[in-house]
Amino acid sequence: MKRYVLTIAALALAAGAGAMAHPVQAQASGSHGSGAASKWAGTTQSGTSSDLSGTPSTVLDFEDLAASGSDYTYVGSYSLDGFTLTSPSCVASASCTDDEAFAAPQPDNALYEGSTALLNNMADGVNLLTREDGATFTVVSIDIAEFQPTNLTPRQVSFTGTKADGTKVTQTFTTDGLAGFETFTLQGFNDLVSMSWVQAYPYHQFDNIALDPVAVGPQTKTLTKSDCWNGGWQQLGFRNQGQCIRFVETGKGGQ
């Protein structure tokens, strides 16, 4: 079966919507990737990011999708450490099968930008990032590169975060038009239940999504004797200060 990366984009380009060469458009028949170009060694760009404080708990670097060759590694969705990346646009489209919502260019593919990364496989496809348990999280940063190293026109990518209280936060980045990935730091993308962005023309690849999970629900605190003093025992629900201290010392005699 022949597959096309950005099938809708291929139709638009054929109609003269842009000058960017479609990665597999020139193949007349057979499987995709058979005529891919040799490896392009991309260089990492620092972009407009600022220094990150601390180390993110999870980084979606997609290296588990790495494979040799000149083709693409296709996946319907991607999950790591409790986070899931899906494409609702693919699910809703008859032109996109469930196992090819995303494509990761392999090292000898003309779209390879120096590391294993993902691109949404549909023009105007929506990328949706959530936690599998429905809990909240923080997005620290994301790496973005132009869709292909032979078309380095700067492009804008807009991100929308939906918070637990229903409010939204948005931020737009513009790439520098140079080869390789740039790291962009997101501001205020905390307490999220989801983050989404669109594969808008002239398209992009993404990599290294840095994330921090956020605990939800009642937080556990280790009690000390001082928590029982000055009426603290009442706030904690004990009958008296002695019962509170006894609970701290022995774990028995609770509220």
C-alpha contacts under 8 A as a table, 3 or more apart, distances in Angstrom:
res1	aa1	res2	aa2	distance
1	M	30	G	7.36
1	M	31	S	6.19
2	K	29	S	7.31
2	K	30	G	6.22
2	K	31	S	4.93
2	K	32	H	5.59
3	R	31	S	7.36
3	R	32	H	6.00
4	Y	7	T	5.18
4	Y	10	A	7.93
4	Y	24	V	6.38
4	Y	25	Q	7.46
4	Y	32	H	7.23
5	V	23	P	7.12
5	V	24	V	7.19
5	V	103	A	7.33
5	V	121	N	5.30
5	V	122	M	7.16
6	L	9	A	5.13
6	L	10	A	6.37
6	L	120	N	7.61
6	L	121	N	4.83
6	L	122	M	4.45
6	L	123	A	5.40
7	T	10	A	5.19
7	T	11	L	6.76
7	T	95	S	7.90
7	T	121	N	7.45
7	T	122	M	6.23
7	T	123	A	7.15
8	I	11	L	5.27
8	I	12	A	6.44
8	I	122	M	6.42
8	I	123	A	5.51
9	A	12	A	5.02
9	A	13	L	6.08
9	A	22	H	7.84
9	A	122	M	7.45
9	A	123	A	5.41
10	A	13	L	5.18
10	A	14	A	6.12
10	A	22	H	6.03
10	A	25	Q	6.83
11	L	14	A	5.13
11	L	15	A	6.42
12	A	15	A	5.15
12	A	16	G	6.59
12	A	17	A	5.35
12	A	18	G	7.67
13	L	16	G	4.99
13	L	17	A	4.85
13	L	18	G	5.41
13	L	19	A	7.05
13	L	20	M	7.34
13	L	21	A	7.82
13	L	22	H	7.58
14	A	17	A	7.30
16	G	19	A	7.32
20	M	151	N	6.41
21	A	25	Q	7.57
22	H	25	Q	5.04
22	H	26	A	7.58
23	P	26	A	7.70
23	P	36	A	7.85
23	P	110	A	7.38
23	P	111	L	7.38
24	V	27	Q	5.74
24	V	32	H	6.57
24	V	33	G	6.69
24	V	35	G	7.93
24	V	36	A	7.72
25	Q	28	A	7.77
27	Q	30	G	7.60
27	Q	32	H	7.42
27	Q	34	S	7.87
27	Q	35	G	7.12
30	G	34	S	7.92
31	S	34	S	6.56
32	H	35	G	8.00
32	H	71	D	6.76
33	G	36	A	5.25
33	G	70	S	5.83
33	G	71	D	4.38
33	G	72	Y	7.27
33	G	109	N	7.49
34	S	70	S	7.31
34	S	71	D	7.31
36	A	70	S	5.60
36	A	71	D	7.12
36	A	108	D	7.04
36	A	109	N	5.30
36	A	110	A	5.99
37	A	70	S	7.34
37	A	108	D	6.44
37	A	109	N	5.68
37	A	110	A	4.84
38	S	70	S	7.60
38	S	108	D	4.85
38	S	109	N	6.31
38	S	110	A	6.33
39	K	107	P	5.53
39	K	108	D	4.05
39	K	109	N	5.99
39	K	110	A	6.33
39	K	112	Y	6.83
40	W	107	P	7.75
40	W	108	D	7.38
40	W	109	N	7.87
40	W	110	A	6.52
40	W	111	L	7.80
40	W	112	Y	6.33
40	W	113	E	6.74
40	W	114	G	7.12
40	W	149	P	7.86
41	A	112	Y	7.87
41	A	113	E	6.71
41	A	114	G	5.37
42	G	112	Y	7.75
42	G	113	E	4.89
42	G	114	G	4.49
42	G	149	P	7.93
42	G	179	A	5.99
42	G	180	G	4.88
43	T	113	E	7.80
43	T	114	G	6.75
43	T	179	A	6.34
43	T	180	G	4.82
43	T	181	F	7.34
44	T	114	G	7.90
44	T	179	A	7.64
44	T	180	G	4.83
44	T	181	F	5.11
44	T	182	E	6.56
45	Q	178	L	7.70
45	Q	179	A	7.68
45	Q	180	G	5.99
45	Q	181	F	5.63
45	Q	182	E	4.89
45	Q	183	T	7.57
46	S	49	S	6.76
46	S	181	F	7.90
46	S	182	E	5.38
46	S	183	T	6.15
47	G	175	T	7.57
47	G	176	D	7.18
47	G	182	E	4.63
47	G	183	T	5.76
47	G	184	F	6.78
48	T	182	E	7.62
48	T	183	T	7.09
48	T	184	F	6.20
48	T	185	T	7.93
49	S	182	E	7.94
49	S	183	T	5.61
49	S	184	F	4.81
49	S	185	T	5.27
50	S	184	F	7.97
50	S	185	T	6.64
52	L	55	T	7.55
52	L	140	V	7.94
56	P	59	V	6.85
56	P	140	V	7.34
56	P	210	A	5.79
56	P	211	L	5.60
56	P	212	D	5.54
57	S	210	A	7.67
57	S	211	L	6.16
57	S	212	D	5.13
57	S	213	P	7.21
58	T	81	D	6.99
58	T	210	A	5.96
58	T	211	L	5.12
58	T	212	D	6.29
59	V	208	N	5.62
59	V	209	I	5.35
59	V	210	A	4.40
59	V	211	L	6.03
60	L	80	L	6.97
60	L	207	D	7.04
60	L	208	N	5.11
60	L	209	I	4.97
60	L	210	A	6.57
60	L	211	L	7.99
61	D	116	T	7.36
61	D	117	A	7.09
61	D	207	D	5.61
61	D	208	N	4.32
61	D	209	I	6.74
62	F	65	L	5.56
62	F	66	A	7.29
62	F	116	T	6.05
62	F	117	A	6.06
62	F	118	L	7.42
62	F	207	D	7.15
62	F	208	N	7.59
63	E	66	A	5.16
63	E	116	T	5.74
63	E	117	A	7.85
65	L	73	T	6.78
65	L	104	A	7.32
65	L	116	T	7.14
66	A	73	T	7.78
66	A	104	A	7.95
66	A	106	Q	7.01
66	A	116	T	5.83
67	A	73	T	7.28
67	A	106	Q	6.08
67	A	107	P	7.69
68	S	106	Q	5.98
68	S	107	P	6.19
68	S	108	D	7.48
69	G	106	Q	5.60
69	G	107	P	6.24
69	G	108	D	5.55
69	G	109	N	7.25
70	S	105	P	7.52
70	S	106	Q	5.45
70	S	107	P	6.34
70	S	108	D	4.19
70	S	109	N	4.21
70	S	110	A	7.76
71	D	105	P	6.36
71	D	106	Q	5.64
71	D	108	D	7.49
71	D	109	N	5.91
72	Y	103	A	5.73
72	Y	104	A	5.26
72	Y	105	P	4.52
72	Y	106	Q	5.47
72	Y	109	N	7.58
73	T	103	A	5.56
73	T	104	A	4.96
73	T	105	P	6.50
73	T	106	Q	6.92
74	Y	99	D	6.59
74	Y	100	E	4.89
74	Y	101	A	7.22
74	Y	102	F	5.72
74	Y	103	A	4.57
74	Y	104	A	6.42
75	V	78	Y	6.90
75	V	99	D	5.09
75	V	100	E	5.00
75	V	101	A	6.12
75	V	102	F	5.37
75	V	103	A	6.52
76	G	86	T	7.28
76	G	87	S	7.91
76	G	97	T	7.84
76	G	98	D	5.09
76	G	99	D	3.87
76	G	100	E	4.90
76	G	101	A	4.67
76	G	102	F	6.15
77	S	84	T	7.17
77	S	85	L	5.67
77	S	86	T	4.84
77	S	87	S	7.19
77	S	99	D	7.59
77	S	101	A	6.79
77	S	102	F	7.05
78	Y	84	T	5.63
78	Y	85	L	5.06
78	Y	86	T	6.75
79	S	82	G	6.70
79	S	83	F	5.49
79	S	84	T	4.32
79	S	85	L	6.32
80	L	83	F	5.38
80	L	84	T	6.68
82	G	131	R	5.78
82	G	132	E	5.42
82	G	133	D	7.25
83	F	129	L	7.15
83	F	130	T	5.84
83	F	131	R	4.41
83	F	132	E	5.77
84	T	129	L	5.78
84	T	130	T	5.46
84	T	131	R	5.95
84	T	132	E	6.30
85	L	127	N	6.85
85	L	128	L	5.59
85	L	129	L	4.59
85	L	130	T	6.64
86	T	101	A	7.76
86	T	127	N	6.04
86	T	128	L	5.26
86	T	129	L	6.63
87	S	90	C	5.46
87	S	91	V	6.72
87	S	101	A	6.25
87	S	102	F	7.94
87	S	120	N	7.61
87	S	125	G	6.76
87	S	126	V	5.49
87	S	127	N	5.01
87	S	128	L	5.98
88	P	91	V	5.08
88	P	92	A	6.27
88	P	125	G	7.76
88	P	126	V	6.27
88	P	127	N	7.35
88	P	128	L	7.24
89	S	92	A	5.21
89	S	93	S	6.13
89	S	122	M	7.76
89	S	125	G	5.26
89	S	126	V	5.67
90	C	93	S	5.10
90	C	94	A	7.82
90	C	95	S	7.78
90	C	96	C	5.22
90	C	97	T	7.00
90	C	98	D	6.99
90	C	101	A	5.72
90	C	122	M	7.20
90	C	125	G	7.02
91	V	94	A	7.99
91	V	96	C	7.32
91	V	97	T	7.66
91	V	98	D	6.57
93	S	96	C	5.66
94	A	97	T	7.27
96	C	100	E	6.86
96	C	101	A	6.65
96	C	122	M	7.61
97	T	100	E	5.74
97	T	101	A	6.93
98	D	101	A	6.27
100	E	103	A	6.70
100	E	121	N	6.97
101	A	120	N	6.30
101	A	121	N	5.31
101	A	122	M	7.33
102	F	118	L	6.30
102	F	119	L	5.68
102	F	120	N	4.72
102	F	121	N	4.99
103	A	118	L	5.60
103	A	119	L	5.49
103	A	120	N	6.57
103	A	121	N	6.07
104	A	116	T	6.39
104	A	117	A	5.49
104	A	118	L	4.65
104	A	119	L	6.49
105	P	109	N	5.83
105	P	110	A	7.99
105	P	111	L	6.02
105	P	112	Y	5.27
105	P	116	T	6.97
105	P	117	A	7.10
105	P	118	L	7.46
106	Q	109	N	5.35
106	Q	112	Y	6.17
106	Q	116	T	7.15
107	P	112	Y	5.61
107	P	114	G	7.54
107	P	115	S	7.85
107	P	116	T	7.92
108	D	112	Y	7.01
109	N	112	Y	5.46
110	A	148	Q	7.27
110	A	149	P	7.70
111	L	147	F	7.00
111	L	148	Q	4.81
111	L	149	P	6.47
112	Y	115	S	7.05
112	Y	116	T	7.55
112	Y	148	Q	7.56
112	Y	149	P	7.95
113	E	116	T	7.83
113	E	117	A	7.95
113	E	145	A	7.46
113	E	148	Q	7.59
113	E	149	P	6.95
113	E	179	A	7.58
113	E	180	G	5.65
113	E	181	F	7.32
114	G	180	G	6.94
116	T	207	D	7.52
117	A	205	Q	6.50
117	A	206	F	5.77
117	A	207	D	4.91
118	L	205	Q	5.65
118	L	206	F	5.57
118	L	207	D	6.51
119	L	147	F	7.89
119	L	199	Q	7.88
119	L	204	H	6.60
119	L	205	Q	4.61
119	L	206	F	6.38
120	N	123	A	7.71
120	N	125	G	6.20
120	N	126	V	7.63
120	N	127	N	7.03
120	N	199	Q	6.16
120	N	205	Q	7.70
121	N	125	G	7.15
122	M	125	G	4.82
122	M	199	Q	7.16
123	A	199	Q	5.89
123	A	200	A	6.41
123	A	201	Y	7.13
123	A	203	Y	7.78
124	D	198	V	5.70
124	D	199	Q	4.74
124	D	200	A	4.92
124	D	201	Y	7.39
125	G	198	V	5.64
125	G	199	Q	5.15
125	G	200	A	7.54
126	V	196	S	6.70
126	V	197	W	5.81
126	V	198	V	4.54
126	V	199	Q	6.38
127	N	196	S	5.34
127	N	197	W	5.36
127	N	198	V	6.04
127	N	199	Q	7.57
128	L	194	S	6.85
128	L	195	M	5.87
128	L	196	S	4.53
128	L	197	W	7.00
129	L	194	S	5.48
129	L	195	M	5.15
129	L	196	S	6.23
130	T	134	G	7.18
130	T	193	V	6.18
130	T	194	S	4.72
130	T	195	M	6.84
131	R	134	G	5.24
131	R	135	A	6.10
131	R	136	T	7.20
131	R	137	F	7.55
131	R	193	V	7.20
131	R	194	S	7.60
132	E	135	A	7.70
134	G	193	V	6.69
135	A	193	V	6.48
135	A	213	P	7.92
135	A	214	V	7.30
135	A	215	A	7.43
135	A	216	V	6.51
136	T	163	K	7.85
136	T	164	A	6.90
136	T	190	N	7.91
136	T	191	D	5.15
136	T	192	L	4.98
136	T	193	V	4.90
136	T	194	S	7.97
136	T	213	P	6.54
136	T	214	V	5.48
136	T	215	A	7.23
136	T	216	V	7.03
137	F	190	N	6.12
137	F	191	D	5.37
137	F	192	L	5.19
137	F	193	V	6.67
137	F	211	L	7.09
137	F	212	D	5.73
137	F	213	P	4.27
137	F	214	V	4.82
138	T	189	F	5.66
138	T	190	N	4.10
138	T	191	D	5.95
138	T	192	L	6.17
138	T	211	L	5.67
138	T	212	D	5.01
138	T	213	P	6.18
138	T	214	V	6.91
139	V	186	L	6.76
139	V	189	F	5.53
139	V	190	N	6.48
139	V	209	I	7.41
139	V	210	A	6.10
139	V	211	L	4.71
139	V	212	D	6.52
140	V	185	T	6.01
140	V	186	L	5.66
140	V	187	Q	7.63
140	V	189	F	7.27
140	V	209	I	7.61
140	V	210	A	5.27
140	V	211	L	5.64
140	V	212	D	7.31
141	S	183	T	6.71
141	S	184	F	5.48
141	S	185	T	4.25
141	S	186	L	5.42
141	S	208	N	7.83
141	S	209	I	5.91
141	S	210	A	5.23
141	S	211	L	7.55
142	I	183	T	5.70
142	I	184	F	5.50
142	I	185	T	6.71
142	I	186	L	7.84
142	I	206	F	7.10
142	I	207	D	6.42
142	I	208	N	5.66
142	I	209	I	4.45
142	I	210	A	6.29
143	D	181	F	5.77
143	D	182	E	5.24
143	D	183	T	4.31
143	D	184	F	6.11
143	D	206	F	5.54
143	D	207	D	4.97
143	D	208	N	5.66
143	D	209	I	6.78
144	I	175	T	7.47
144	I	181	F	5.24
144	I	182	E	5.43
144	I	183	T	6.60
144	I	184	F	7.55
144	I	204	H	6.76
144	I	205	Q	5.82
144	I	206	F	4.59
144	I	207	D	6.48
145	A	175	T	7.28
145	A	179	A	7.43
145	A	180	G	5.76
145	A	181	F	4.46
145	A	182	E	6.41
145	A	204	H	5.71
145	A	205	Q	5.25
145	A	206	F	6.34
146	E	149	P	6.69
146	E	151	N	7.30
146	E	152	L	5.99
146	E	153	T	7.49
146	E	154	P	7.42
146	E	155	R	7.39
146	E	175	T	7.43
146	E	177	G	7.18
146	E	179	A	7.45
146	E	180	G	7.62
146	E	181	F	7.82
146	E	203	Y	6.77
146	E	204	H	4.67
146	E	205	Q	6.25
147	F	151	N	7.37
147	F	152	L	7.99
147	F	202	P	7.19
147	F	203	Y	5.20
147	F	204	H	4.02
147	F	205	Q	5.48
148	Q	151	N	5.59
148	Q	152	L	7.13
148	Q	204	H	7.75
149	P	152	L	6.01
149	P	179	A	5.81
149	P	180	G	7.65
152	L	177	G	4.62
152	L	178	L	6.02
152	L	179	A	6.81
153	T	177	G	5.06
153	T	202	P	7.97
154	P	174	T	6.44
154	P	175	T	5.01
154	P	176	D	5.45
154	P	177	G	4.28
155	R	174	T	5.46
155	R	175	T	5.53
155	R	176	D	7.97
155	R	177	G	7.58
155	R	202	P	6.74
155	R	203	Y	7.59
155	R	204	H	8.00
156	Q	172	T	6.58
156	Q	173	F	5.50
156	Q	174	T	4.34
156	Q	175	T	6.52
157	V	172	T	5.60
157	V	173	F	5.41
157	V	174	T	6.50
157	V	197	W	7.25
157	V	198	V	7.38
157	V	200	A	7.62
158	S	170	T	7.00
158	S	171	Q	5.70
158	S	172	T	4.09
158	S	173	F	6.39
158	S	197	W	5.95
158	S	198	V	7.34
159	F	170	T	5.49
159	F	171	Q	5.36
159	F	172	T	6.18
159	F	195	M	6.93
159	F	196	S	5.87
159	F	197	W	4.82
159	F	198	V	7.96
160	T	168	K	6.67
160	T	169	V	5.70
160	T	170	T	4.44
160	T	171	Q	6.77
160	T	195	M	5.59
160	T	196	S	5.36
160	T	197	W	6.37
161	G	168	K	5.49
161	G	169	V	5.11
161	G	170	T	6.27
161	G	189	F	6.17
161	G	192	L	6.19
161	G	193	V	7.74
161	G	194	S	5.87
161	G	195	M	4.29
161	G	196	S	6.52
162	T	166	G	6.16
162	T	167	T	5.99
162	T	168	K	4.61
162	T	169	V	6.65
162	T	192	L	5.48
162	T	193	V	5.88
162	T	194	S	5.38
162	T	195	M	6.23
163	K	166	G	5.30
163	K	167	T	5.41
163	K	168	K	5.99
163	K	169	V	7.80
163	K	190	N	7.42
163	K	191	D	5.51
163	K	192	L	4.13
163	K	193	V	5.55
163	K	194	S	7.24
164	A	167	T	7.44
164	A	191	D	6.17
164	A	192	L	5.85
164	A	193	V	5.68
169	V	188	G	7.06
169	V	189	F	6.79
171	Q	186	L	7.16
171	Q	187	Q	7.78
173	F	184	F	7.36
175	T	178	L	7.85
175	T	182	E	7.34
186	L	189	F	6.18
189	F	192	L	6.56
191	D	214	V	6.97
192	L	195	M	7.13
199	Q	203	Y	5.48
199	Q	204	H	6.74
200	A	203	Y	5.26
200	A	204	H	7.92
206	F	209	I	7.96
215	A	219	Q	7.96
216	V	219	Q	7.65
223	L	227	D	6.30
223	L	248	V	6.20
224	T	227	D	5.46
224	T	228	C	7.38
224	T	245	I	7.94
224	T	248	V	6.07
225	K	228	C	5.37
225	K	229	W	6.98
225	K	244	C	7.79
225	K	245	I	5.58
225	K	248	V	6.41
226	S	229	W	5.23
227	D	232	G	5.53
227	D	233	W	7.07
228	C	231	G	6.66
228	C	232	G	4.56
228	C	233	W	4.45
228	C	236	L	7.93
228	C	241	Q	5.87
228	C	244	C	5.83
228	C	245	I	6.35
229	W	232	G	5.31
229	W	233	W	6.70
229	W	241	Q	6.94
230	N	233	W	7.88
231	G	234	Q	5.54
231	G	235	Q	7.05
231	G	241	Q	7.58
232	G	235	Q	5.21
232	G	236	L	6.32
232	G	241	Q	7.96
233	W	236	L	5.08
233	W	237	G	6.27
233	W	238	F	5.33
233	W	239	R	7.48
233	W	240	N	6.27
233	W	241	Q	5.36
233	W	244	C	5.76
234	Q	237	G	5.08
234	Q	238	F	5.68
234	Q	239	R	7.02
234	Q	240	N	7.06
234	Q	241	Q	7.87
235	Q	238	F	7.77
237	G	255	Q	5.83
238	F	241	Q	7.17
238	F	243	Q	6.40
238	F	244	C	5.77
238	F	254	G	7.11
238	F	255	Q	4.83
239	R	243	Q	6.62
239	R	244	C	7.82
239	R	255	Q	7.00
240	N	243	Q	5.52
240	N	244	C	6.57
241	Q	244	C	5.08
241	Q	245	I	6.27
242	G	245	I	5.16
242	G	246	R	6.04
243	Q	246	R	5.06
243	Q	247	F	6.17
243	Q	253	G	6.35
243	Q	254	G	7.27
244	C	247	F	5.18
244	C	248	V	6.38
244	C	253	G	7.91
244	C	254	G	7.35
245	I	248	V	5.02
245	I	249	E	6.22
246	R	249	E	5.15
246	R	250	T	5.92
246	R	251	G	7.30
246	R	252	K	6.88
246	R	253	G	6.73
247	F	250	T	5.31
247	F	251	G	4.51
247	F	252	K	4.91
247	F	253	G	5.43
247	F	254	G	5.82
248	V	251	G	5.73
248	V	252	K	8.00
251	G	254	G	7.34
